[in-house]
Amino acid sequence: MVTGFSGLLTATVFLPAAGALAILLVVRGDRTIRYFAVLVALADLVLSLLVFALFEQGDGAERFQLIDRFTWIPAETLRASFFLGVDGLNTPLVALTGLLGFCAVLASWHIKLRVREYFIWLLVLQTAVMGVFSALDLLLFFFFWELELVPMYMLISIWGSGRKEYSAMKFLVFTLLGSAFMLVAIVAVFATPGVGTFDMVELSTKGTTLASASVLIPMTGLFWLFFVAFAIKLPSWPVHTWLPDAHTDAPTAASVMLAGVLLKMGGYGLLRINLGMFPGQTDKFAWALVALGVVSVLYGAVVTLQQTDLKRLIAFSSVSHMGLVLLGIGSIGVSDGELTMAGLNGAAMQLFTHGTITGLLFLTVGLVYEKTHTRHIPDLGGLAGRMPVVATAILIAGLASLGLPGLSGFVSELLVFMGAFQAYAWPTVLAVLSIVLAAGYILWMMERAFFGVRRERFAQVTDASLVEATPLVLLVITIVGIGVYPSLLTDVFQSGLEPIVALIPGGG
C-alpha cells in the first residue's frame, strides 16, 4: 500500500476552497474580494508549479509521488481513503489547472453582479478540478467529479447570457447522466468478491484481483460504463450537444475553465481508469475508440465551418480536437510499445495543449465581446487595428489550434497521428483532413473579425488593459514554450504512461 502525507497536494487542492470560505466569512468589499481572489489563485498557481517542479523522473523514481493518504471512511464494509498523489500523467494537468484558474480569476476582474458569490463558486470549481486530477481513490475521485457540477451550474445560470438557465440545466443533466453510469461501475468494482477497495493504484496494477475476479458486471460492461461517463465530459460525438450551448452562454471565466480543464477530466478518466484499469478491454475495443474519434474530429471540424458566433465556433472546434484524444488512445491497437507510447503521449499532450489554446481563445473572445458587445462574426471587422494585443493573442492561439510547427498544438497532433497511423491508416488519414478544415475555419474567422473592413462603430474600442493582457501573455508564453521545447511535457507524460503501456497486451 502506498502511504505517506507530504501536505503539498492537499494544500494545492484545497487552497482555493479555503479562499472561498474566507471570502464568505471574512473578506468584505467587492474590490477587496477581487484582490483576495487573485492572491489565492496566484498562490495556488505557485503551488501547482511546485508540484510539477518537484516531480522526479528517471530510474529509481517512485511512480506516484507527493502522496497524501489517510483513512477517510473507517468501516469494515466501506474502506475508502483520502488518497492524493501525482505521477507523470496528472502532474502536468495539476499545473494546467493552476494556470487556467489564475487566468480565469483575472478574466473576472470586471464582474459587478454578486461579486462575493461569483468568486466563491469560481474558487470552489478550481478545488473540484484539482481534486479530480489528484485523487487516487475511486470514491474520492467521484466526490470531486460531482463537486464540480454545482459551481459550474451556478456560474452559467447566474452570470451567463442568452439562454443561460437552459444551457446550465443541459450541462447538469448530461453530466449527471454520465455520473450515474460511473457510480454503477464504481460500486460494482468495489462489491466484487475479493476486491473490496477503491484504491486506483491497486486496481491498475498487473495481476490485480480485479483482472481475475468474478466481477458482478463483466469487465466489458464496466469498461463501457466508465467510458460513457468520460465520453460525455470529453465530449465525444454523439453526446457532445451540451457543450456548444454551455460555452455560448457561460461567462468568460467559466468558458475558460470548461474548455481548459473540465473537458480534460474526461480524457484523463479515459487514460487513468479505462486504460489503466481495463487495458485488455481498451485494446479489444480500440477500433471503436478510433471510429468515434474520427467521427468527432471530422464532424466537429465541418460544423465549425458553419458557425457565425465566435464562442460556438471555438466550442465545436473543441469537439474536433477532443476526438484526437480518442484517436490517440485507440492507437494501442498497434500492440507495439514504442508506437503505442507515441499515440498515448499525443493524447495526453493534447489534453494540456488544447487546454492552453482554447483557454486563450475564450479569453480573447471574451474581451472582444466585452468591448464590442457582439460575437457575431459578420458584424465584426478590422479589430486588429483597434486591439493589436488581443488580435496577436488570438492569432497565435488559432495557429496553434490548426497545428502550426513551433507551437504546442503541432507536437500533440503529430504524436497522435504517428501512433494511430500504424494501426489504422485510413481512419488516421481522414482525421488528418481535419487540419485542412481547421485552417479553413481559423483563417476565415481571423480574416472576417480582425483583418476585414474596419467598422466605424468600433472606432472607440480599446485594447486589453494590463489586467486583461496578463493572462493572454501567460498562455502565449506557455503555447510557444511547449511548441519550442515539447520534451518539457512529453518526458513527464511518458513516465506516467509507461506503467500503463506495460499492462496492455503486447505493450511491454
Order of alpha helices (4+ residues) and beta strands (2+ residues): alpha-alpha-beta-beta-alpha-alpha-alpha-alpha-alpha-alpha-alpha-alpha-alpha-alpha-alpha-alpha-alpha-alpha-alpha-alpha-alpha-alpha-alpha-alpha-alpha
